[in-house]
Amino acid sequence: MDTTERSRKLHLTMANEDYLECLVRIEQEEGAEDGVRSVDVAKRLNVSKASVNKAVAALKAQGLVDQSHYGKVILTDQGREVGTAVWYRHRLIRTFLVRELGVDFERADSEACMMEHALSEDTMSRWLAYLEQQGVTVES
């Protein structure tokens, strides 16, 4: 099942996907295997800690994250899978916009964030195959 289809079945909003993506990014960039602090997510997404807590509660109810009372947020395997796929989509789109179309990095990053939620896994796979044939690789 593709990520977009999974997100629909889980009734994930674009914001929920952004939270999962953010958690994956912090894990990868900061080596936070023991979990991510809510305050770090709030800073990264430029939202309030209360917004993060509300999102975490929704993601926890769906089995995508775990969190003990006011503890660090830990992605479940399914949550990590969805978040990793969203982050990959983001990087693929951003790379294409910057390298192939010459879009400014900041604009490409912002627009990739909007576009990453709308494309099916099938379209993303086809796009990736095309880019690989052109010698384009996804940047981190």
N, C-alpha and C positions, 0 to 999 in steps of 0.2 A: 504494500500500500504506500502510495507516495505521501510526502510530508504534508502537502496542501490538503489532501484528502483526510489524512489523520487529524490535522488541525480542525477541519470542518466537523469530523465525527466527535472530536473532543470539545467542540464549540469554543475553540480558542479565538480570542480577538487578536487583532494586530498588536495591541498592547501586550497581551499575554505572550505572544511570540517574541516581542521585543525584550521582555523580562527574561525569558529562557535564553535568548541569544546573549543578553548581557551577562547572565550567570556563567554561561559557557566561556565567554571572552575573559571574564575575571579569573575563572579557574585556570584557563590556559596561560594568560599573560602574567598572572601573579602566583601561579603554582598553589592555588587555594584548594587542594584536594580535600581538606578537612571542612570545607564549606565556605560560604561567602557571607560577609556581614551585610545586613540590610542597608546600613549607612553607605557602604561602598556602592551598592546598586543605586541608591538615591543620588549620590554624587554623579555617577556615570551617566544616568539618564536625566539628570537635572529635574528630579521630582522630589516630593516630600517623602520623609520616612513613613508617614501614614499611608501614602499611596503604595509604597513598596509592601508594607504589611498587608494591605488589602489584596494586592495582587498575589502575594505569597499564600495567603489564606485560600484564594481561589485555585491556585496551582496545586496546593497541598490537597485540596478536596478532590482534585482530578488525578492524584497520584503521580504528579510530575516533579514535586519537590517534597522534601521532609524538613521539618524544623521543630526542635524542641522549644519549649516556652522561652521566647526571646533569644534563642540561640542562633547559630549560623544556619544559613539556608544551604541545603544539600540537594543536588539534582538526583532524581532517580534515573535509572537507565533509560526509561522512556523519555523523561524530561531532557536528559542530555542528548538523546538522539534527535529530538525535535529542535532543540536549541542549536546543536551543531549544524543541522541541515539549514536552518535559517541563516546562521552566520556564514556558511559556505555560499549560499545564494547571494548574500550581501556582497561578499568579496568578489564573486564572479561578475556580478552586474557592475560593481564599482570599477573593477579592472577593465572591463569592456568600455565603459564610458570614458575613462581616463586615457587608456592606451589607443583605442580605436577611433574614438570620436573627439579626443582632445578636450574633454570637459575638465574644468578645474577640479582638483581633488576634493575640496570641501563640498562643492555642489554635487559632485558625483556620489560622495558618501551619503549626503542627505537624500538624494533622489533614489539611490540604491535601497535605502531604508524603506522608502515608500513602495518601491517596485517589488521587493523581495517577497512580499506577502501575496501578490496577485498571480504569479506565474506557477503553472502546474509543474510537478516533478518531471513529467514527460518533456515539456518545453525546455526546462532547465537542462535536462540531459542532452537534448538535441543541440541546444546552444553551446554547452560545454564541448561536445564532440566537434562542433564546427570550429570553435575557438582553438581547440587543440590541433585540429588540422591546419589552422593558420599559424600555429606556433605560439599562441598566447597561453600563458599559464596563470593560474589564480594567485594573486598576491595576498599576503597576510595583512 
